[in-house]
Amino acid sequence: MQDLTVSLVQCELAWEAPADNREHLETLLAASGEENDLIVLPEMFTTGFSMNALGNAEEPGGATEQWLLAQARQRDCAITGSIAVREGDAVYNRMLFATPEGISHYDKRHLFRMAGEHQRYAAGQQRVIVPWRGWRIHLQVCYDLRFPVFSRNQQDYDLMLFVANWPAARRLHWRALLPARAIENLACVVGVNRIGQDARGLDYSGDSMALDAEGKVLADLQNKNGTVSVVLNGADLVAYRERFPCHLDADDFRLG
């Protein structure tokens, strides 16, 4: 496996202001000046974690999808984050994964009922893994982090991504669960969260991190505004799995 250079983008988000957020993120990306294979943005990076699903939802192929495609083509990389997307009568918290060739997506499976997300958005049904530059990448959104059965590695991914709007009040959980997912799945993990305060008065501490398959922290933005890049070592991942193949003793079951 080749190495993969990943940039984590952590910032404040303007409330329900897609054009402003896209402009701000473009400025952050331009200032980073890094060559990347993959750029990871937060959950709902155009609006913040709003329950105004219908008001914020874009149609498939809308302005933000076109912006992501333009960024991917301009920078010759993949770029990912989630937005609200409407299909028919349903709105999904959809994680878009754009490459110069096109867009794949994952619809958030576990909806955060404590904020009423399950009443405003439809739950996704499909587990999604995308190939990119020799890596198999599992897409996940925020609350999915709490459900290890759904994210279990079936020897079909190398990197798991979590994009989030995870409140500061539960930052201990975020910082504990990200390394746990790496360790139990023998996979690299990247989690990208936002910072600042949203229109509802919720504070976000950031804590965006990248970890290797042993759970070692490779990058940690803590509460900083900006970007950090990390190189995920493909050869090290393969060697660790060969040296410590605990997946061979995993319990054999499938989701119904």
C-alpha positions in Angstrom: 0.0 0.0 0.0 1.1 3.5 -0.8 1.1 6.3 1.8 -1.9 8.6 2.0 -1.6 12.3 2.9 -4.7 13.5 4.7 -5.6 17.1 5.7 -8.0 17.7 8.6 -9.9 21.0 8.4 -11.3 22.3 11.7 -13.1 25.6 11.9 -16.1 27.5 13.1 -19.3 27.2 10.9 -21.6 30.1 10.0 -25.2 29.1 10.9 -27.3 28.1 7.8 -25.0 30.1 5.4 -23.7 27.7 2.8 -22.0 30.3 0.5 -20.2 31.9 3.5 -19.0 28.5 4.7 -17.8 27.4 1.3 -15.9 30.7 0.9 -14.3 30.4 4.4 -13.3 26.8 3.8 -11.8 27.7 0.4 -9.7 30.3 2.2 -8.5 27.8 4.7 -7.6 25.3 2.0 -5.7 27.9 0.0 -3.7 29.0 3.1 -2.7 25.4 3.9 -0.7 25.1 0.7 -0.3 21.4 1.2 -0.4 18.7 -1.4 -3.0 16.2 -0.3 -4.6 12.9 -1.2 -7.6 13.5 0.9 -9.2 16.6 2.6 -11.7 16.0 5.4 -14.3 18.7 6.4 -16.7 18.6 9.3 -20.3 17.3 9.4 -22.9 19.7 7.9 -20.1 22.0 6.9 -22.4 24.4 5.0 -24.9 25.0 7.8 -23.9 23.7 11.2 -25.9 20.9 12.8 -29.3 22.4 12.0 -32.7 20.6 12.3 -34.1 22.9 9.6 -33.8 20.0 7.2 -36.1 21.1 4.5 -34.9 24.7 4.6 -31.3 23.8 4.3 -31.4 20.8 2.0 -29.8 20.9 -1.4 -30.8 18.8 -4.4 -28.4 16.1 -5.6 -25.8 17.7 -7.8 -26.4 21.1 -6.2 -24.1 24.0 -5.4 -22.1 22.3 -2.7 -21.6 19.1 -4.7 -20.3 21.2 -7.6 -18.0 23.1 -5.2 -16.6 19.9 -3.9 -16.0 18.6 -7.4 -14.2 21.8 -8.3 -12.0 21.6 -5.3 -11.1 17.9 -5.9 -10.2 18.7 -9.6 -8.3 21.8 -8.8 -6.2 20.1 -6.0 -6.1 16.6 -7.6 -7.3 14.9 -4.4 -10.5 13.6 -2.7 -12.5 15.9 -0.4 -15.3 14.9 1.9 -17.8 16.2 4.5 -21.5 16.1 5.0 -24.5 18.3 4.1 -28.3 18.1 4.0 -29.5 16.6 0.7 -33.1 16.1 -0.4 -34.3 13.2 -2.4 -38.0 13.0 -3.0 -39.8 13.6 0.3 -36.7 12.7 2.4 -33.7 14.7 3.6 -30.5 12.9 4.4 -27.4 13.9 6.4 -25.2 12.9 3.5 -21.5 12.5 3.5 -20.2 13.3 0.1 -16.8 11.9 -1.1 -15.6 13.9 -4.2 -12.7 12.9 -6.4 -11.7 14.4 -9.7 -13.8 11.6 -11.4 -17.0 12.2 -9.5 -18.9 11.9 -6.2 -19.8 8.9 -4.0 -22.0 9.3 -0.9 -23.0 7.8 2.5 -26.2 8.7 4.3 -25.9 8.9 8.0 -27.2 5.7 9.6 -27.5 6.6 13.3 -29.5 9.8 13.8 -29.0 11.8 17.0 -32.4 11.5 18.7 -31.4 13.8 21.6 -31.5 16.7 19.1 -34.5 15.3 17.2 -32.4 14.4 14.1 -34.4 11.2 13.6 -37.6 13.3 13.2 -36.2 15.6 10.5 -33.8 13.4 8.5 -34.1 9.9 7.0 -31.7 7.3 8.1 -29.3 5.7 5.6 -29.3 2.0 5.2 -26.1 1.2 3.4 -22.6 0.7 4.7 -20.3 2.6 2.3 -16.6 2.0 1.6 -14.9 3.9 -1.2 -11.6 3.1 -2.9 -9.0 5.9 -3.2 -5.4 5.7 -4.1 -4.9 2.1 -2.9 -6.9 2.6 0.3 -10.3 1.4 1.2 -12.1 4.1 3.1 -15.2 3.6 5.4 -17.4 6.6 5.6 -19.1 7.5 8.9 -20.9 10.5 10.4 -20.7 11.8 14.0 -23.2 9.7 16.2 -22.2 6.6 14.2 -19.0 6.6 16.3 -21.0 5.2 19.2 -22.1 2.0 17.3 -19.1 -0.4 16.8 -21.1 -3.2 15.3 -22.1 -1.1 12.3 -18.5 0.1 11.9 -16.9 -3.3 12.4 -14.1 -4.0 10.0 -15.0 -7.0 7.8 -11.4 -7.0 6.4 -12.8 -4.6 3.8 -11.4 -1.2 4.8 -8.1 0.4 5.8 -9.2 3.9 7.0 -12.4 5.0 8.7 -13.5 8.6 8.6 -15.8 10.3 11.0 -17.1 13.8 10.2 -18.8 15.5 13.1 -20.5 18.3 15.0 -19.7 16.8 18.4 -20.4 19.1 21.4 -17.7 20.0 23.9 -19.9 18.6 26.7 -19.1 15.1 25.5 -15.5 15.6 24.2 -14.3 12.9 26.6 -16.4 10.3 24.7 -15.1 11.5 21.3 -11.5 11.3 22.5 -12.0 7.8 23.9 -14.0 6.3 21.1 -11.8 7.3 18.1 -8.8 5.4 19.3 -11.0 2.5 20.4 -12.3 2.2 16.8 -8.8 2.2 15.4 -7.6 -0.5 17.9 -10.5 -2.9 17.5 -10.6 -2.6 13.7 -6.9 -2.7 13.0 -7.4 0.4 10.8 -6.4 4.0 10.7 -9.0 6.5 11.9 -9.5 10.2 11.2 -12.2 12.2 13.0 -12.9 15.9 12.1 -15.1 18.0 14.3 -15.9 21.8 14.3 -15.1 24.4 16.9 -16.9 27.5 18.2 -20.6 28.0 19.2 -23.7 27.4 17.1 -26.9 29.4 17.0 -28.4 27.2 19.7 -25.6 28.1 22.1 -23.8 24.7 21.9 -20.1 24.8 22.2 -17.8 22.6 20.2 -14.2 21.8 21.3 -12.9 20.4 18.0 -10.4 17.7 19.0 -10.0 16.6 15.4 -7.6 13.7 15.3 -5.8 11.2 13.1 -4.7 7.8 14.6 -2.9 4.8 13.3 -4.2 1.2 13.7 -2.6 0.9 17.1 -4.5 3.9 18.3 -1.5 6.2 18.4 -2.3 9.9 17.8 -0.6 11.1 14.7 -2.3 14.6 14.7 -4.5 16.4 17.2 -5.9 19.9 16.5 -7.4 20.2 20.0 -9.3 23.6 19.8 -7.3 25.2 17.1 -8.8 26.8 14.0 -7.2 25.7 10.8 -5.8 22.6 9.1 -3.2 19.9 9.8 -1.8 17.3 7.4 -0.7 13.8 8.3 0.8 11.0 6.3 -0.8 7.6 6.9 1.9 4.9 6.3 0.5 2.1 4.2 3.5 -0.3 4.7 3.2 0.2 8.5 -0.5 -0.7 8.4 0.1 -3.9 6.4 3.0 -4.9 8.7 1.0 -4.3 11.9 -1.8 -6.5 10.6 0.6 -9.2 9.8 2.4 -9.0 13.1 -0.8 -8.8 15.2 -3.6 -10.5 13.3 -6.3 -10.5 16.0 -9.0 -10.2 13.3 -8.4 -13.9 12.7 -10.0 -14.6 16.1 -13.0 -12.3 15.7 -16.5 -13.6 16.3 -18.3 -14.5 13.2 -21.6 -12.7 12.7 -23.4 -10.5 10.3 -25.9 -7.7 10.7 -29.5 -8.8 9.9 
